């Protein structure tokens, strides 16, 4: 997994990415703290997110109408993250 793929997967795992289902403006958006759209994800990261979806590491739930839906990490994506992320250090 490349650094860009890993960063994009981490962004999704952190709840930072939405997908806008619209005819004219479909695509990935950043998520604001309140869950609303906070701007477009850069094209290079959109391409990486598409790749992660094809690899079934992330998923986009279907929605009716033009809505922003959270992009979610799949079980395979969580497994991929667990193999590269070190566990956090705990203070003794």
Beta strands, then each sheet from edge to edge (+ up, - down):
strand 1: 17-20
strand 2: 27-31
strand 3: 37-40
strand 4: 58-60
strand 5: 68-73
sheet 1: 3+ 2- 1+ 5- 4+
end
